[in-house]
Amino acid sequence: MTTVEKAITQPGQATPAIPLFSGPDAPEERDLYKCVHCGFCLQACPTYLETGLETESPRGRIALMKAVNEGRLGLTPTVFRHWDLCIQCRACENVCPSGVPYGRLIEATIAQVEPHRKLTWMQRRMADFMLNSALPYQNRLTAMMGAMRLYQQSGLQRLVRKARLLKLGPKGLVEMERSLPALPDSFFAAQGQLVHSIGTPRARVALLSGCLMPLFHGPAMRTVTRVLSRNGCDVSVPAGQVCCGAIHTHIGDLEKARAMARRNIDVFTASRVDAVVVASAGCGIRMKEYGHLLRNDPAYAEKAEQFSAMVKDIHEYLVALPFVPPQGRLDYKVTYQDSCHLSHTQRITAQPRTLLRSIPGLTFVEMENSTRCCGAGGTYTITQREFSLRLLDRKMAAVRETGADVLATANPGCVIQLQYGTQRAETPMRVKYVTELLDEAYSNEPRRPPPGQVTAEGAWDEERQEMRARWKTRSGDRRRRIRGRE
């Protein structure tokens, strides 16, 4: 028995005689036994660096997986609480010399754990509602977020906070409510709209709207369409698309994730585009790994592989086009936080920096440990709140050292987490998507061409104004959008 196994085995506790991992979604042994326990992953793992505990490192968690798989340990809360503390940032994959696919292992392991969780009736009902009755249905999510926006903008939020009513609720509710971002006045919806390119089209792409980003960051989604249009892309936003399934895989519901993956494959394939562009790092890696998710589905395995090859992160796609460098100035000092699922899994680190450095007037400064997780991690901010905040505070200390005015990143979870970090740190620093800064720079370009001369900048300004007006009329009435009458 290894040191890790001894550390969690209670005196006199019996261990099972047979393996407890089973079924088609069990962690694959060829993946489990790639780990040689060399320890390269330790200095990349945020939970190990925070605790110094072997059980909170990738190799420690893999040792526990092996022990359960071999029947030397039971699948008990004492065991799987160590897996639960994993953020699934997958930083370990970047440094592993043996090529251990840790992301696949932890997802498969959490799926094995789910049937063994002891939840109250209320906890199970709430989880089922959010994951199965809300997330897969954009209209329902929109209605929920519309109610939340009304709570924030009507004055009810101020009243509730002043009366301290949330203190009567579960522990941590006050801080959870304070960490919610202010919802925008308009949401973004996938309704089959098409945004035409500026000038001669260079490509036709489809845009993933996603589930939460179009609600929390609707205006940021519109900047993505404008930036792609400015760079010669016809942009379609197919109706019928659904959540990418990332959150479901994080919490072990692989069947629901597969159902959503099939739906997205069908919808986007019917669009007949050159690429499927994704503006959320977490969604991007999930869709790029549909091939593995549907590997045992005879009807979709091949289609999933072909679809995944079409998926491109927005920064990756723009740099490969190549993009048109903006001419408008932004006199900002900007630092960049690498989103885990962009840097560690998609290996996209240079492209966002290339885009930022192309903006005239912008001063770019690197932060220390920019690739270390900010603590967002999908549902991690809810399920492991205390640890999430510990990682956030450490990240914000590194951010403050840069002296930047703007903190740029590439994932909605990171944006929400880092915005709350600026609130906790009482700093006026703004948190922006890279594409928001690029769009602002394009918007600052010369607006009027010389007499008798038509320029791309002039055409861009006319089209930009038309697009802004069109989006304004499309996004104001939540009720009409839900009924599908827009």
N, C-alpha and C positions, 0 to 999 in steps of 0.2 A: 504494500500500500504506500502510495506516494505521500509526501509532506502535505500536499493540498488535500488529499483524501482524508488523512488523519486529522487535519485541522477542522473538518466539518463533521466527522463521525463522533457521535456521543458515546461515552463509555457504556458498554453493555448493549449498544444498539445493533440489532441484527441487520445484515445486508442480504439482499435478494440473491437467489442462485441463478436467475435467468436475466437476460437483457430486458430493459424496459422501453427502449426505443423500437418502434415497429411501424410498419406501413410504408407506402411509397414516398411519404414525406420525411422519413427518418433521416438524420444526418448520414451522409454516405461515408462508408468506411475508408474509401480511397482518399477522401478529403480529410477525415479525422486523423489518419495515420501519416499524413504528410508532415505534420508538426514534429520537429525533432527537439523541441524545448530548448532552442539555442538562446532565447532571451532577447533577441533583437527587437522584439515587439514592445518590451517593457517601457522604454523611453519614449515611445510613440503613443502609448495608451493614456488618455487623460485620467481614467479612474485609478490606474496604478500610480501615476505620478501624484495624485491627490492623497491616496491612502498608504502607499508603500506596501500593500498587501498582495501576496502572490495570487490569492483567490480572486482579486479584482483586476487581473491581467489577462490578456488573450490566451497565453499558454496555460495559465491556471484554470481558466474556464474550459479550455479544450481538455485538460486533464480530467475535469469533472465529467465532461461529455463521454470520454473514453471509459471512465469508471462505471457510469450508468449503462453505457452500451454493452459492457462486458459483464454486467450484473454484480459488480462489486459495491455499488452504492444504489440506494433507492432514489426514485424521483420524488423528493420531498421538498417542502418549503425551505428547509435549511439549505438544500442544494440549489434550488433554482432562484433563490434570492440573489445569488452571485451573478447569474445570467441576467436577471432583471436590471442590475445596476449597470450593465453594459449599455452605452449610448448608441451602439451600432454605427459609430462614426467611420469605422473601417480603416482608421489610420494605420493599423498594424499590417494591413495588406501591402501598403506602400514599401515597407521596410523588410518584409519577410523574405529571406533568401530561398526558402523552400516553396514559395508560391502557394501558401495555404489560403484557400478561399474562405476566409473567416466569415464574411458576410453571409454566404450560403449556409454555413454551419450554424450560426447563431439564429438565423431565421427558422431553419428546420428544427432546431432545439426548442425555441419558444413555441412553435406549433405543437410539439410533443408535450410541452408543459401545460398548455391551456386547459385541457380536460381535467387536470389535477388541481386547479386553483380552487380555493375555498372562498367564495365571494358571498356576501349577503344577497338576499333577494333583490333589494333595491339597487345594489351595485351592479348586479348582473342585468337588471332591466335597463338601467341607464346606459351601460356599455352597449347592450343590444340595440337600443334606440339610436344612439349616436352612430354606431358602426354599420348597422344594417338598415335603419329606417331614415337616416339623415344624409350621411356622407355620399351614398350612391345616387342621391336624387338632388339635382341642383336647385330645383324649384323649392324644395323643402328647406334646403340650406339658406337660400335667398330669403325666404320668409322669416327664418330664425334670426338671421343677421339684420333683417329689416327691423325686427322687434328690438334687437340689441341697439341698433342705431337710434331708434326712437327713445330708448332708455337713456342713452348718452346725451342726446340733443334736446330733450324735452325739459330738462331740469330735474328729472326724477333721480338721476345718478347723484347729483349734488345733494339732494334731499336725503337719499339713503345713506350717503357717506356722513353727512352732518349728524344724522340721528344714530349713526353707528349700528344700524340694523344688521349688518352682515356679521357682526361679532356674535350674533345669536346662532349662526350657522356652524357648519363643520370647521375644524381647525384648518387654517390656511386659506379660507375663503376670502378674507379681506385682501390679502396680498394677490391672490389669483385675479380678483376683480380689478385691482389697481394695475395689474400688468397687461390687461386687455388694451390693445391699441384703439385709438379713436377711429371709428369707421368712417370711410369717405362718404361724400354726399351722393355719389353714384357708384353702382356696381358695374361689373363687366359680365357679359353673357355670351355664350356660344349659341348663335342663332342662325348660322349659315351665312353670315355676312362676308363680303369680299372687299378688301381694301386694295385699290389698284396701285401699281408702282408709279414712281416718279420717272417719267421718260420711258424709254424702251425697256420692256420687262427683261430682266436677266434670269429670273427663276420664278417658279410658282411654288409656294410653300403652304403648309397647313400649320396652324398654331394650336397647341394644347392650351385650353383655357384652365383646366384643372378644377379643383373643388373649393379650396379656401383662398387661394391667391386672388381670384377675380372679385372676391367679396371684401377681403381685408385691404387689398391693394389694387382696386379697379383702375384708378388713374395710371398706375405703373404698367398694367397690362396694355393700356392704350398707347403708352410710349413705345412698347415693343412693336406694335403694328406700324407706328409712324416711322420708327427707325428702319424696319425692314422695307417699308415702302420707299423711304428716302434712298435706300441702297438697291433699288431696282427689283424688288420682289412684289409679285401679286400675292396677297396674304388672305387665305380663306380661314375662317373659324368654324369648322363643321358643327352643325347641330347634331345632337344625339351622342356626342362624346361624353364620357363620364370620368370620375376620379381615376387616377392612374393605378391605384391599389397599394401605394407605398405604405400608408398607415396600417392597412390590414396585414401586410406582410410583417411589419414591425411587431405587431401584437399577436401574430401566430395564426391569423385567419386566412390561410392560403387559398381555400376554396373560393371565398368571396373575391379575393384578389384575382384569381384566374377568371372568374366570371366577368369582372370589369375589364381585364386585359383582352378577352375575346371581343367584347363590345367595342373597345377602342380600335382594335385591329380591323374589324369590319368597317367601322365608320371612316377611319382615316385612309384605309386602302381604297375605298370607294371615291375618295377625293381626287385620286390620280394626280399627285403632286410630286415634286422633285425631292422634297424633304419634309419631315415633321419636326418643326422647331419648338423647343421647350424653353421656357424662361425661368423655370424652377429647378434647381439642382437635384433635389430629392426626387422629383417626378422624372427627371431625365434619366437617372440611373435605373429607376424602376422599369421604365419603358425600354431601355437598352438591354435589360435582362429578362424581357418577356420570353425570349427563347428558352432560357433555363426554367422559368416558371411553368411553361407549357410543354416541357420536353416529353412528357408522357401522354400528351393528347394527340392521337393520330390525326385528328382533323385540323389541328392548329400548330403542331410542332414546326413544320416547315414555314408556314405563313408567319409565325412569330419570329423566327430567325430573320426572314426577309424584312419584316416590319422593323425590327430592332436596328437593322443596318441603316434604315432611313432616318432614325431619330438623331437629331443634332441639338446640342445645347446652343443657345442664342449667341454666346460669345465665340464658341467654336465655329459656328456657321458664318458669322460676320467676317471674321478674320480670314477664313478660307475663300470668301467670295472673289476678291477681297472687298472690304468695305471702303466707302468714300470718306476720307478724313474730314472732319468738320472744320469750318472756317471761323465759326463763332467762338469768342473767348469765354472762359470761365475762370475767374480769378479766385480759385479755391485751393486750399491745401488739403489733399485727399490721401487717406490711407485705405488699405484694402484688407478685408477679412476673408480668407479662403473658406468658402462653405465646404464642409466635409465631403458631401456627396458630389462635389465638383472636382475637388483637388485629389482626394484619396482614391476615389473609385473611377472617375472619368479621366483622371490625370490631366485636367484642364486647369492650368495655373498661369501660363504665359499670356493667353489670349485676353482675359479681362484687363490685365496690366497694359497690354498693347493698345487696347481701346482707350483706356484712361490716359495714357501718355500721348495719344494722338490729339488730345484736346488742347488748343492754344490757351496759354495763360495758366493752365492747371499745374500745380506743383504736386508731384506724387512722392510720398514718403512711405517706406516699408515699415511695418510694425514687427516687433519681436514675436516669434512663434505665431505667425499669421495663420498657419494651418492647424493650430490646436483648436479643438472644439469649443464653441461658445456656451455649450450646455443646452442647446435647443433640442436637437435629436427627436423630431417628430412628436410623440406623446410624452417624451421624457420630462418635459417641464411640468406635466401633471402627475405622472406616476412616481417620479423621483425629484420632487420639487426642491428639497433642501440641497441635494447634491448639484442639481442644475444651477442653482443660484451661486453655489461655491465656485463653479466653473465660470459663470458669468462675471463674477466680481474679479476673478483672476484675469479674465480677458479684458475687462474694462481698464484695469491697471496698465496693461500693455498698450491699450488704445490711447490713454492719456499721455503716455510717454512720447507719442508721435507729435503732439501739438497740432493735430489736424483739425480742420473746420468740419470736414465731412468724412464719414465712415461709409465706405462702399462695400457691398457684398452681393450675393447672387442667389439667395434662397429666401422664400417668405418666412420660414421658421426662424432663420437667422435675423432677418430684419426686425421681426416682432421682439425677439429676445434681446437684441442689441438696443432697440429703442427703449425697452424697459431698463436696460443697463445704463443708458444715459440719464434716465429718470432717477435711478438709484444713486448714481454718481453725481447728480445735480450738475450736469454739464450741458451747455447749449448745443453741443455737437449734433449735427443732423445725420441721419442714417438714410442712405439712398441705394437703389439698385444702380449698377453700372449703366444700364440702358437708360435710366432716367437722366443721368448726367450727359450721356451722349445725345439724347433728345434735346436737352436744354441747350447744348452747344450748337446743334443744328438750328434750333429756334433763334439763336443769336446771330445767325449769318446775315449778310447784307440782304435787305428786303426788296430793294428796287434796282433793277439792272440799268446800266447806262442807256441813254436814249437810243432807240433803234436796235438794241441788242437784247436777245432773250438768253438768259443764262439758267443753268440748273438751279442756282440759288433762288432766282425769281420764281421759277416754276414750283420749287419746293415750298416757298412761302404761300403761294396761292393754294396749293394742294393742302398744305398744313392747316390753313384757316378753314378750308372746306371740310377737312376731316374733323377738326375740333367741333365745328358746328353740327356736323352729322352725328358725332358721338353724343353731344349734349342732348340732342333730341331723342336719342335712342335709350338713354340710360336713366332718365329721371324718375320714371314711374314703375316702382317695383311690382305693383299689383298687375299692371298690364303685361309685364314680362312674364310673371308666373302663369297667367292665363294663356300665354302664347299668342297674344293679339298684336304684338309689335312686328 
